[in-house]
């Protein structure tokens, strides 16, 4: 009897030690002996499969193809680090809807949230409420610097706007009339991007004149209507630049319909499927691709580190690259390989 009792104690101690070593959702396995315990072992294994896993939720601004590679990176990192993930985009780009999503997640007591902030001040309180409830929050793609979010993971937007302007200057040959399209005029990330773009145009290409800046509301149909109107009001317009993801593909629709491909130039941000298709056709000259897959991947990594009690960087620049006809079919595989390579090197 004494041997059996001591055996039970040692097994219990061993299990406690193993559980103490578990990281962000890592699983452990234990073996049971005896033919009569096989069924019980299977049931326990099934129950233990999700034990210790953290639940992380990605909250983008709205349903949009741009966010698909973000979530792909989020899922892939979660599979590696043993976390459960969800994707909860609002149906419209409206602040109250994004606030409501976060409030619901606080009520559910999830472990971590990665949010692309639609509005800094408008999200400050609900992000702070989540942090106060013990939920780790990082921002990706668009920051909320006024809040207590642990980190911003994404493009440094003013620098990105400057880089886009450099490419636009080359595309336009340093002169001509240019119209700006922007999907929402309240998002801090888009405004920072525009400011970087505008400053660079003014200082490096004084012969390029920005004749308009239109709010396209992040919608293709609105973009199409705005582009058609701009072409009527500004008959000498040489180019459009799209600050947000839906702008370049929306402009491309009009330019193709009016048979002005090559006459009216288009540059933009983000590698949505429609933008990539337009680059292949030659309708869009270039797009600045943010490293969206990397944003999603690092969001999981940093949420895990925060849960483990590590201090994470307040700002993480994921970088960007220029997509043209020359690299449109190869840049994404290279981007993913670089992310996984750098993660493996840690």
C-alpha positions, 0 to 999 in steps of 0.5 A: 500500500505504501509503495502505491501511495508514493507512486501516486504522489510522484505521478502528481508531482511530475504532472505539476512540473510538466504543466509548469513548463507549458508555454503559450498553449503548448501541449503535453502528453502523458501515457497510461498503462493497462488495456482497461485504461485505453478508452479513458486515455483517449477521452483525456487526450481529447479533453487535454488537446485544448487545455492551456491554449490561449484564445487570441482574436483579430479585429480589423476595421471592416471586412476587406481583402486587405486583412486576409493575409493578416489573418493568414499570418495570425493563424499560421503563428497560432498553429506554431505556438499553440493558440486558438484564434478568431477573426471578428471584422465589423460589417461596416467601417464604423467606430461603434461597431468596432467598440462593440466587438471589443466590449463583447470580447471583454465579456467573454474574457478572451486572452488577447486581442489584435486590433486595427484601430479605426480611431485612436481617441474613440477606441481609447476607453474600450482598449483600456477597459480590456487591458484593465480586465487582464486581456492583452491588447496589441494594435496592428496596421493602425495604432491607437497611441492614446490607449494602453495597448501594449504595442503597435505592429505595422507600417510606420505610416509617415515614412511609408507615405514618403516612400510612396511619394518617391515612387509616384514622382518616378512614375509621373516623371516629376510633373503633372496634376495628381489627385489623392484618394483616401478611404476615410479621413479620420483614421490616424494611419491613413492621415499619417501616410498622407502627410508623409506623401504630401510633404515629400511631393512638396519638397522633392517634386514642386512641379507635381500639383495635388489638385484634390483629396477625396474621401472614398469611404473605403468602398469601391463604388464610392471610389468609382464615383469620385474618380469619374467626377474628378476626371470631369473637373480636372481634364488635365489630370495625370495620375491618381494615388490611393492612400488606402486599399480600395482606392487603386482598384476602384480607380482602375475600373474607371480608367479601363472603362474610359480606355485611358490606360497609360494616359492616366497613371495610378499608384496605391497602397496594399496588395489586394487581389484586385490591385494585383490584377490591375498591376498585371494588366498594366492599369496600376503602375505600382502598389506599396505592399505592407507586410500584412502576413508579418503583422498577423504573425508578430501579433500572435508572437507578441501576445504570447510574450506579453502573457509570459510576462515579457516586456514587448516593444512599443512600436514594431516596424514591419516594413513594406515593399514596392510591387510592380509588374516585375515582381507581382507573382513572386513577392508574397512567397518571399515575404512569408519565407522571410518571416518564418526564417527570421522567427526560426532564428530567434 
